[in-house]
Amino acid sequence: FEFKFIQTDPNWSNFFYNAKTKKIGLLDFGASREYSSSFTDPYIKIIRAAADKDREAIVRLSKDLGFLTGYESKEMTEAHADSVLIL
């Protein structure tokens, strides 16, 4: 998020984990896209909420960012939170 680029193809083979440096490297930039801070700043909060397993924050932040409208069924909202937690 430092460079405001996001890999839009979340395929595990596009990433490399270096155990020595404990860093993740991106191998395929073909599906990378630049985003503005108005998107990446709230998006990283969703990622943090997922790392914290905070379902309520995931849903709230997803609504704020426009991933959810607030009119989804309970099942759809839960499925959305589940999918974020998986990533």
Gaussian input, Z-matrix of N, CA and C with variables (Angstrom, degrees):
# hf/3-21g

backbone

0 1
 N
 C     1     B1
 C     2     B2     1     A1
 N     3     B3     2     A2     1     D1
 C     4     B4     3     A3     2     D2
 C     5     B5     4     A4     3     D3
 N     6     B6     5     A5     4     D4
 C     7     B7     6     A6     5     D5
 C     8     B8     7     A7     6     D6
 N     9     B9     8     A8     7     D7
 C    10    B10     9     A9     8     D8
 C    11    B11    10    A10     9     D9
 N    12    B12    11    A11    10    D10
 C    13    B13    12    A12    11    D11
 C    14    B14    13    A13    12    D12
 N    15    B15    14    A14    13    D13
 C    16    B16    15    A15    14    D14
 C    17    B17    16    A16    15    D15
 N    18    B18    17    A17    16    D16
 C    19    B19    18    A18    17    D17
 C    20    B20    19    A19    18    D18
 N    21    B21    20    A20    19    D19
 C    22    B22    21    A21    20    D20
 C    23    B23    22    A22    21    D21
 N    24    B24    23    A23    22    D22
 C    25    B25    24    A24    23    D23
 C    26    B26    25    A25    24    D24
 N    27    B27    26    A26    25    D25
 C    28    B28    27    A27    26    D26
 C    29    B29    28    A28    27    D27
 N    30    B30    29    A29    28    D28
 C    31    B31    30    A30    29    D29
 C    32    B32    31    A31    30    D30
 N    33    B33    32    A32    31    D31
 C    34    B34    33    A33    32    D32
 C    35    B35    34    A34    33    D33
 N    36    B36    35    A35    34    D34
 C    37    B37    36    A36    35    D35
 C    38    B38    37    A37    36    D36
 N    39    B39    38    A38    37    D37
 C    40    B40    39    A39    38    D38
 C    41    B41    40    A40    39    D39
 N    42    B42    41    A41    40    D40
 C    43    B43    42    A42    41    D41
 C    44    B44    43    A43    42    D42
 N    45    B45    44    A44    43    D43
 C    46    B46    45    A45    44    D44
 C    47    B47    46    A46    45    D45
 N    48    B48    47    A47    46    D46
 C    49    B49    48    A48    47    D47
 C    50    B50    49    A49    48    D48
 N    51    B51    50    A50    49    D49
 C    52    B52    51    A51    50    D50
 C    53    B53    52    A52    51    D51
 N    54    B54    53    A53    52    D52
 C    55    B55    54    A54    53    D53
 C    56    B56    55    A55    54    D54
 N    57    B57    56    A56    55    D55
 C    58    B58    57    A57    56    D56
 C    59    B59    58    A58    57    D57
 N    60    B60    59    A59    58    D58
 C    61    B61    60    A60    59    D59
 C    62    B62    61    A61    60    D60
 N    63    B63    62    A62    61    D61
 C    64    B64    63    A63    62    D62
 C    65    B65    64    A64    63    D63
 N    66    B66    65    A65    64    D64
 C    67    B67    66    A66    65    D65
 C    68    B68    67    A67    66    D66
 N    69    B69    68    A68    67    D67
 C    70    B70    69    A69    68    D68
 C    71    B71    70    A70    69    D69
 N    72    B72    71    A71    70    D70
 C    73    B73    72    A72    71    D71
 C    74    B74    73    A73    72    D72
 N    75    B75    74    A74    73    D73
 C    76    B76    75    A75    74    D74
 C    77    B77    76    A76    75    D75
 N    78    B78    77    A77    76    D76
 C    79    B79    78    A78    77    D77
 C    80    B80    79    A79    78    D78
 N    81    B81    80    A80    79    D79
 C    82    B82    81    A81    80    D80
 C    83    B83    82    A82    81    D81
 N    84    B84    83    A83    82    D82
 C    85    B85    84    A84    83    D83
 C    86    B86    85    A85    84    D84
 N    87    B87    86    A86    85    D85
 C    88    B88    87    A87    86    D86
 C    89    B89    88    A88    87    D87
 N    90    B90    89    A89    88    D88
 C    91    B91    90    A90    89    D89
 C    92    B92    91    A91    90    D90
 N    93    B93    92    A92    91    D91
 C    94    B94    93    A93    92    D92
 C    95    B95    94    A94    93    D93
 N    96    B96    95    A95    94    D94
 C    97    B97    96    A96    95    D95
 C    98    B98    97    A97    96    D96
 N    99    B99    98    A98    97    D97
 C   100   B100    99    A99    98    D98
 C   101   B101   100   A100    99    D99
 N   102   B102   101   A101   100   D100
 C   103   B103   102   A102   101   D101
 C   104   B104   103   A103   102   D102
 N   105   B105   104   A104   103   D103
 C   106   B106   105   A105   104   D104
 C   107   B107   106   A106   105   D105
 N   108   B108   107   A107   106   D106
 C   109   B109   108   A108   107   D107
 C   110   B110   109   A109   108   D108
 N   111   B111   110   A110   109   D109
 C   112   B112   111   A111   110   D110
 C   113   B113   112   A112   111   D111
 N   114   B114   113   A113   112   D112
 C   115   B115   114   A114   113   D113
 C   116   B116   115   A115   114   D114
 N   117   B117   116   A116   115   D115
 C   118   B118   117   A117   116   D116
 C   119   B119   118   A118   117   D117
 N   120   B120   119   A119   118   D118
 C   121   B121   120   A120   119   D119
 C   122   B122   121   A121   120   D120
 N   123   B123   122   A122   121   D121
 C   124   B124   123   A123   122   D122
 C   125   B125   124   A124   123   D123
 N   126   B126   125   A125   124   D124
 C   127   B127   126   A126   125   D125
 C   128   B128   127   A127   126   D126
 N   129   B129   128   A128   127   D127
 C   130   B130   129   A129   128   D128
 C   131   B131   130   A130   129   D129
 N   132   B132   131   A131   130   D130
 C   133   B133   132   A132   131   D131
 C   134   B134   133   A133   132   D132
 N   135   B135   134   A134   133   D133
 C   136   B136   135   A135   134   D134
 C   137   B137   136   A136   135   D135
 N   138   B138   137   A137   136   D136
 C   139   B139   138   A138   137   D137
 C   140   B140   139   A139   138   D138
 N   141   B141   140   A140   139   D139
 C   142   B142   141   A141   140   D140
 C   143   B143   142   A142   141   D141
 N   144   B144   143   A143   142   D142
 C   145   B145   144   A144   143   D143
 C   146   B146   145   A145   144   D144
 N   147   B147   146   A146   145   D145
 C   148   B148   147   A147   146   D146
 C   149   B149   148   A148   147   D147
 N   150   B150   149   A149   148   D148
 C   151   B151   150   A150   149   D149
 C   152   B152   151   A151   150   D150
 N   153   B153   152   A152   151   D151
 C   154   B154   153   A153   152   D152
 C   155   B155   154   A154   153   D153
 N   156   B156   155   A155   154   D154
 C   157   B157   156   A156   155   D155
 C   158   B158   157   A157   156   D156
 N   159   B159   158   A158   157   D157
 C   160   B160   159   A159   158   D158
 C   161   B161   160   A160   159   D159
 N   162   B162   161   A161   160   D160
 C   163   B163   162   A162   161   D161
 C   164   B164   163   A163   162   D162
 N   165   B165   164   A164   163   D163
 C   166   B166   165   A165   164   D164
 C   167   B167   166   A166   165   D165
 N   168   B168   167   A167   166   D166
 C   169   B169   168   A168   167   D167
 C   170   B170   169   A169   168   D168
 N   171   B171   170   A170   169   D169
 C   172   B172   171   A171   170   D170
 C   173   B173   172   A172   171   D171
 N   174   B174   173   A173   172   D172
 C   175   B175   174   A174   173   D173
 C   176   B176   175   A175   174   D174
 N   177   B177   176   A176   175   D175
 C   178   B178   177   A177   176   D176
 C   179   B179   178   A178   177   D177
 N   180   B180   179   A179   178   D178
 C   181   B181   180   A180   179   D179
 C   182   B182   181   A181   180   D180
 N   183   B183   182   A182   181   D181
 C   184   B184   183   A183   182   D182
 C   185   B185   184   A184   183   D183
 N   186   B186   185   A185   184   D184
 C   187   B187   186   A186   185   D185
 C   188   B188   187   A187   186   D186
 N   189   B189   188   A188   187   D187
 C   190   B190   189   A189   188   D188
 C   191   B191   190   A190   189   D189
 N   192   B192   191   A191   190   D190
 C   193   B193   192   A192   191   D191
 C   194   B194   193   A193   192   D192
 N   195   B195   194   A194   193   D193
 C   196   B196   195   A195   194   D194
 C   197   B197   196   A196   195   D195
 N   198   B198   197   A197   196   D196
 C   199   B199   198   A198   197   D197
 C   200   B200   199   A199   198   D198
 N   201   B201   200   A200   199   D199
 C   202   B202   201   A201   200   D200
 C   203   B203   202   A202   201   D201
 N   204   B204   203   A203   202   D202
 C   205   B205   204   A204   203   D203
 C   206   B206   205   A205   204   D204
 N   207   B207   206   A206   205   D205
 C   208   B208   207   A207   206   D206
 C   209   B209   208   A208   207   D207
 N   210   B210   209   A209   208   D208
 C   211   B211   210   A210   209   D209
 C   212   B212   211   A211   210   D210
 N   213   B213   212   A212   211   D211
 C   214   B214   213   A213   212   D212
 C   215   B215   214   A214   213   D213
 N   216   B216   215   A215   214   D214
 C   217   B217   216   A216   215   D215
 C   218   B218   217   A217   216   D216
 N   219   B219   218   A218   217   D217
 C   220   B220   219   A219   218   D218
 C   221   B221   220   A220   219   D219
 N   222   B222   221   A221   220   D220
 C   223   B223   222   A222   221   D221
 C   224   B224   223   A223   222   D222
 N   225   B225   224   A224   223   D223
 C   226   B226   225   A225   224   D224
 C   227   B227   226   A226   225   D225
 N   228   B228   227   A227   226   D226
 C   229   B229   228   A228   227   D227
 C   230   B230   229   A229   228   D228
 N   231   B231   230   A230   229   D229
 C   232   B232   231   A231   230   D230
 C   233   B233   232   A232   231   D231
 N   234   B234   233   A233   232   D232
 C   235   B235   234   A234   233   D233
 C   236   B236   235   A235   234   D234
 N   237   B237   236   A236   235   D235
 C   238   B238   237   A237   236   D236
 C   239   B239   238   A238   237   D237
 N   240   B240   239   A239   238   D238
 C   241   B241   240   A240   239   D239
 C   242   B242   241   A241   240   D240
 N   243   B243   242   A242   241   D241
 C   244   B244   243   A243   242   D242
 C   245   B245   244   A244   243   D243
 N   246   B246   245   A245   244   D244
 C   247   B247   246   A246   245   D245
 C   248   B248   247   A247   246   D246
 N   249   B249   248   A248   247   D247
 C   250   B250   249   A249   248   D248
 C   251   B251   250   A250   249   D249
 N   252   B252   251   A251   250   D250
 C   253   B253   252   A252   251   D251
 C   254   B254   253   A253   252   D252
 N   255   B255   254   A254   253   D253
 C   256   B256   255   A255   254   D254
 C   257   B257   256   A256   255   D255
 N   258   B258   257   A257   256   D256
 C   259   B259   258   A258   257   D257
 C   260   B260   259   A259   258   D258

   B1=1.4508
   B2=1.5190
   B3=1.2756
   B4=1.4620
   B5=1.5233
   B6=1.3362
   B7=1.4679
   B8=1.5286
   B9=1.3300
   B10=1.4667
   B11=1.5274
   B12=1.3333
   B13=1.4548
   B14=1.5183
   B15=1.3276
   B16=1.4589
   B17=1.5216
   B18=1.3137
   B19=1.4583
   B20=1.5315
   B21=1.3070
   B22=1.4662
   B23=1.5271
   B24=1.3191
   B25=1.4651
   B26=1.5271
   B27=1.3361
   B28=1.4686
   B29=1.5270
   B30=1.3042
   B31=1.4566
   B32=1.5241
   B33=1.3187
   B34=1.4736
   B35=1.5227
   B36=1.3177
   B37=1.4676
   B38=1.5251
   B39=1.3319
   B40=1.4627
   B41=1.5295
   B42=1.3234
   B43=1.4539
   B44=1.5272
   B45=1.3203
   B46=1.4635
   B47=1.5269
   B48=1.3213
   B49=1.4708
   B50=1.5156
   B51=1.3159
   B52=1.4533
   B53=1.5207
   B54=1.3196
   B55=1.4625
   B56=1.5212
   B57=1.3164
   B58=1.4624
   B59=1.5329
   B60=1.3307
   B61=1.4660
   B62=1.5237
   B63=1.3542
   B64=1.4743
   B65=1.5222
   B66=1.3269
   B67=1.4578
   B68=1.5221
   B69=1.3322
   B70=1.4587
   B71=1.5217
   B72=1.3198
   B73=1.4604
   B74=1.5162
   B75=1.2957
   B76=1.4613
   B77=1.5229
   B78=1.3386
   B79=1.4588
   B80=1.5239
   B81=1.3080
   B82=1.4658
   B83=1.5221
   B84=1.3307
   B85=1.4589
   B86=1.5256
   B87=1.3282
   B88=1.4611
   B89=1.5145
   B90=1.3155
   B91=1.4592
   B92=1.5326
   B93=1.3237
   B94=1.4603
   B95=1.5157
   B96=1.3162
   B97=1.4596
   B98=1.5226
   B99=1.3206
   B100=1.4595
   B101=1.5327
   B102=1.3134
   B103=1.4632
   B104=1.5214
   B105=1.3184
   B106=1.4630
   B107=1.5271
   B108=1.3099
   B109=1.4646
   B110=1.5236
   B111=1.3338
   B112=1.4664
   B113=1.5308
   B114=1.3321
   B115=1.4602
   B116=1.5343
   B117=1.3314
   B118=1.4691
   B119=1.5233
   B120=1.3237
   B121=1.4655
   B122=1.5282
   B123=1.3537
   B124=1.4709
   B125=1.5394
   B126=1.3290
   B127=1.4596
   B128=1.5272
   B129=1.3267
   B130=1.4653
   B131=1.5248
   B132=1.3254
   B133=1.4688
   B134=1.5268
   B135=1.3267
   B136=1.4661
   B137=1.5256
   B138=1.3229
   B139=1.4713
   B140=1.5273
   B141=1.3282
   B142=1.4742
   B143=1.5241
   B144=1.3382
   B145=1.4610
   B146=1.5259
   B147=1.3252
   B148=1.4643
   B149=1.5269
   B150=1.3217
   B151=1.4644
   B152=1.5272
   B153=1.3381
   B154=1.4632
   B155=1.5283
   B156=1.3456
   B157=1.4794
   B158=1.5312
   B159=1.3321
   B160=1.4620
   B161=1.5284
   B162=1.3181
   B163=1.4677
   B164=1.5245
   B165=1.3239
   B166=1.4627
   B167=1.5324
   B168=1.3187
   B169=1.4653
   B170=1.5198
   B171=1.3279
   B172=1.4668
   B173=1.5185
   B174=1.3182
   B175=1.4625
   B176=1.5320
   B177=1.3183
   B178=1.4708
   B179=1.5343
   B180=1.3228
   B181=1.4595
   B182=1.5275
   B183=1.3218
   B184=1.4642
   B185=1.5241
   B186=1.3275
   B187=1.4636
   B188=1.5247
   B189=1.3209
   B190=1.4717
   B191=1.5216
   B192=1.3244
   B193=1.4669
   B194=1.5218
   B195=1.3304
   B196=1.4549
   B197=1.5136
   B198=1.3391
   B199=1.4638
   B200=1.5230
   B201=1.3177
   B202=1.4575
   B203=1.5277
   B204=1.3198
   B205=1.4631
   B206=1.5229
   B207=1.3241
   B208=1.4511
   B209=1.5211
   B210=1.3242
   B211=1.4640
   B212=1.5308
   B213=1.3312
   B214=1.4577
   B215=1.5220
   B216=1.3182
   B217=1.4661
   B218=1.5307
   B219=1.3125
   B220=1.4663
   B221=1.5283
   B222=1.3285
   B223=1.4695
   B224=1.5295
   B225=1.3390
   B226=1.4656
   B227=1.5267
   B228=1.3297
   B229=1.4611
   B230=1.5213
   B231=1.3181
   B232=1.4616
   B233=1.5254
   B234=1.3307
   B235=1.4729
   B236=1.5226
   B237=1.3172
   B238=1.4673
   B239=1.5489
   B240=1.3172
   B241=1.4733
   B242=1.5274
   B243=1.3264
   B244=1.4669
   B245=1.5227
   B246=1.3438
   B247=1.4661
   B248=1.5221
   B249=1.3256
   B250=1.4719
   B251=1.5204
   B252=1.3039
   B253=1.4757
   B254=1.5281
   B255=1.3197
   B256=1.4616
   B257=1.5205
   B258=1.3293
   B259=1.4673
   B260=1.5078
   A1=111.37
   A2=117.46
   A3=121.51
   A4=111.36
   A5=116.65
   A6=120.93
   A7=113.03
   A8=116.90
   A9=123.44
   A10=112.79
   A11=117.02
   A12=122.82
   A13=108.20
   A14=115.93
   A15=121.14
   A16=108.46
   A17=115.87
   A18=122.34
   A19=106.37
   A20=117.31
   A21=121.08
   A22=113.21
   A23=117.54
   A24=122.22
   A25=107.59
   A26=117.12
   A27=119.62
   A28=113.29
   A29=115.37
   A30=122.33
   A31=107.16
   A32=116.76
   A33=120.07
   A34=112.84
   A35=118.07
   A36=119.56
   A37=112.21
   A38=118.32
   A39=121.55
   A40=112.66
   A41=116.38
   A42=120.74
   A43=110.69
   A44=115.60
   A45=121.33
   A46=107.86
   A47=116.65
   A48=120.66
   A49=108.73
   A50=116.01
   A51=122.11
   A52=107.49
   A53=116.69
   A54=121.51
   A55=111.76
   A56=117.03
   A57=120.49
   A58=111.05
   A59=116.61
   A60=120.61
   A61=112.70
   A62=115.43
   A63=122.22
   A64=111.36
   A65=115.85
   A66=121.65
   A67=109.93
   A68=114.37
   A69=121.44
   A70=107.82
   A71=115.71
   A72=121.17
   A73=110.55
   A74=115.74
   A75=121.73
   A76=108.39
   A77=116.17
   A78=121.08
   A79=113.21
   A80=117.47
   A81=121.34
   A82=109.14
   A83=115.82
   A84=120.63
   A85=112.38
   A86=117.62
   A87=121.62
   A88=114.21
   A89=116.67
   A90=120.13
   A91=111.39
   A92=116.53
   A93=120.25
   A94=109.42
   A95=114.54
   A96=119.72
   A97=109.69
   A98=115.82
   A99=120.76
   A100=109.59
   A101=115.76
   A102=122.44
   A103=109.31
   A104=115.99
   A105=120.75
   A106=109.86
   A107=114.98
   A108=120.80
   A109=111.79
   A110=116.68
   A111=119.24
   A112=111.10
   A113=117.61
   A114=121.45
   A115=111.26
   A116=117.18
   A117=119.45
   A118=113.23
   A119=117.84
   A120=119.24
   A121=111.92
   A122=119.19
   A123=118.15
   A124=112.44
   A125=116.86
   A126=120.13
   A127=111.31
   A128=117.22
   A129=119.60
   A130=110.42
   A131=116.80
   A132=119.92
   A133=110.81
   A134=116.64
   A135=120.14
   A136=109.89
   A137=116.15
   A138=120.75
   A139=109.89
   A140=116.14
   A141=120.37
   A142=110.42
   A143=116.95
   A144=120.61
   A145=110.37
   A146=116.59
   A147=120.17
   A148=110.38
   A149=116.98
   A150=120.39
   A151=110.96
   A152=115.49
   A153=120.99
   A154=112.39
   A155=116.47
   A156=122.53
   A157=111.72
   A158=114.84
   A159=122.18
   A160=109.32
   A161=115.79
   A162=121.83
   A163=112.05
   A164=117.26
   A165=120.31
   A166=111.10
   A167=116.83
   A168=120.36
   A169=110.98
   A170=117.31
   A171=120.43
   A172=109.93
   A173=116.88
   A174=121.06
   A175=110.43
   A176=117.57
   A177=121.13
   A178=111.05
   A179=116.06
   A180=120.19
   A181=111.77
   A182=116.48
   A183=120.40
   A184=111.17
   A185=116.45
   A186=120.17
   A187=109.90
   A188=116.30
   A189=120.38
   A190=111.84
   A191=116.23
   A192=120.82
   A193=112.58
   A194=117.07
   A195=120.36
   A196=114.62
   A197=117.39
   A198=119.82
   A199=110.45
   A200=116.22
   A201=122.65
   A202=107.87
   A203=115.93
   A204=119.98
   A205=112.69
   A206=116.67
   A207=120.91
   A208=111.40
   A209=116.60
   A210=121.67
   A211=112.46
   A212=116.64
   A213=120.17
   A214=110.42
   A215=115.62
   A216=120.04
   A217=108.44
   A218=115.20
   A219=120.36
   A220=110.36
   A221=115.58
   A222=120.26
   A223=111.52
   A224=116.16
   A225=120.05
   A226=110.98
   A227=116.03
   A228=120.19
   A229=110.50
   A230=116.85
   A231=120.83
   A232=111.08
   A233=117.02
   A234=120.58
   A235=110.39
   A236=116.98
   A237=120.35
   A238=109.81
   A239=116.21
   A240=119.45
   A241=110.39
   A242=117.51
   A243=121.18
   A244=111.35
   A245=116.02
   A246=119.11
   A247=111.30
   A248=117.62
   A249=120.28
   A250=110.10
   A251=117.18
   A252=120.85
   A253=111.95
   A254=117.59
   A255=120.81
   A256=111.07
   A257=116.31
   A258=120.37
   A259=110.21
   D1=-12.17
   D2=179.09
   D3=-60.64
   D4=-36.90
   D5=-177.51
   D6=-100.15
   D7=1.87
   D8=178.02
   D9=64.74
   D10=28.46
   D11=175.36
   D12=-112.28
   D13=139.22
   D14=178.16
   D15=-128.18
   D16=133.56
   D17=174.32
   D18=-74.39
   D19=115.25
   D20=-174.25
   D21=-91.26
   D22=5.20
   D23=175.75
   D24=-118.86
   D25=87.09
   D26=-174.28
   D27=-73.82
   D28=60.30
   D29=177.79
   D30=-97.73
   D31=125.37
   D32=-175.07
   D33=-56.65
   D34=-25.93
   D35=-179.47
   D36=-73.57
   D37=-8.00
   D38=177.58
   D39=-85.67
   D40=-2.03
   D41=-176.46
   D42=-125.29
   D43=152.59
   D44=178.85
   D45=-132.23
   D46=129.10
   D47=176.52
   D48=-99.56
   D49=123.47
   D50=177.77
   D51=-96.51
   D52=104.99
   D53=-176.74
   D54=-64.24
   D55=-29.92
   D56=-178.84
   D57=-67.86
   D58=-45.09
   D59=-178.57
   D60=-94.73
   D61=-11.17
   D62=-176.90
   D63=58.71
   D64=39.90
   D65=178.80
   D66=-124.18
   D67=153.24
   D68=176.94
   D69=-101.40
   D70=131.19
   D71=177.93
   D72=-112.41
   D73=146.22
   D74=178.13
   D75=-93.76
   D76=127.66
   D77=-177.40
   D78=-97.28
   D79=-28.02
   D80=-174.53
   D81=-125.61
   D82=111.76
   D83=-178.84
   D84=-94.41
   D85=2.59
   D86=-176.04
   D87=-60.21
   D88=-31.60
   D89=-178.84
   D90=-108.37
   D91=18.59
   D92=178.08
   D93=-83.02
   D94=146.14
   D95=-177.24
   D96=-142.68
   D97=142.77
   D98=177.88
   D99=-83.70
   D100=138.36
   D101=178.00
   D102=-128.17
   D103=156.59
   D104=178.31
   D105=-79.92
   D106=161.72
   D107=176.74
   D108=-60.50
   D109=-28.34
   D110=-179.98
   D111=-65.13
   D112=-19.66
   D113=174.10
   D114=-98.79
   D115=-48.60
   D116=-172.80
   D117=-68.32
   D118=-33.85
   D119=-179.20
   D120=-64.76
   D121=-48.61
   D122=176.11
   D123=-69.55
   D124=-32.46
   D125=-178.43
   D126=-63.43
   D127=-40.40
   D128=179.78
   D129=-65.16
   D130=-27.10
   D131=175.94
   D132=-67.90
   D133=-34.85
   D134=175.78
   D135=-66.24
   D136=-42.16
   D137=178.09
   D138=-61.36
   D139=-42.69
   D140=178.89
   D141=-63.73
   D142=-42.30
   D143=178.24
   D144=-60.66
   D145=-37.97
   D146=177.51
   D147=-65.53
   D148=-42.94
   D149=178.66
   D150=-61.74
   D151=-33.00
   D152=178.79
   D153=-85.87
   D154=-1.70
   D155=-177.33
   D156=56.47
   D157=39.12
   D158=-178.44
   D159=-99.13
   D160=88.03
   D161=-175.91
   D162=-60.86
   D163=-40.67
   D164=-179.41
   D165=-61.69
   D166=-42.98
   D167=178.30
   D168=-66.22
   D169=-39.10
   D170=177.87
   D171=-57.80
   D172=-47.91
   D173=-178.12
   D174=-66.35
   D175=-46.58
   D176=-178.99
   D177=-60.95
   D178=-48.50
   D179=-178.77
   D180=-67.46
   D181=-33.95
   D182=177.58
   D183=-65.92
   D184=-35.74
   D185=174.80
   D186=-67.66
   D187=-44.61
   D188=179.79
   D189=-58.20
   D190=-38.16
   D191=-177.10
   D192=-85.17
   D193=-12.82
   D194=177.80
   D195=96.19
   D196=6.83
   D197=175.26
   D198=-70.40
   D199=-30.04
   D200=176.53
   D201=-124.49
   D202=149.24
   D203=-179.25
   D204=-94.92
   D205=-21.65
   D206=-173.49
   D207=98.11
   D208=-8.55
   D209=179.16
   D210=-101.53
   D211=4.27
   D212=179.39
   D213=-69.06
   D214=153.52
   D215=174.14
   D216=-67.73
   D217=162.89
   D218=177.33
   D219=-57.59
   D220=-40.50
   D221=-179.56
   D222=-63.57
   D223=-41.48
   D224=179.85
   D225=-67.68
   D226=-40.41
   D227=178.19
   D228=-63.30
   D229=-42.29
   D230=178.17
   D231=-65.82
   D232=-39.55
   D233=178.44
   D234=-65.13
   D235=-37.57
   D236=177.07
   D237=-62.44
   D238=-49.76
   D239=179.39
   D240=-60.32
   D241=-40.91
   D242=177.44
   D243=-58.62
   D244=-44.85
   D245=-177.41
   D246=-66.98
   D247=-36.64
   D248=176.72
   D249=-65.53
   D250=-41.31
   D251=179.47
   D252=-64.71
   D253=-31.97
   D254=178.93
   D255=-67.68
   D256=-38.69
   D257=-179.37
   D258=-69.97

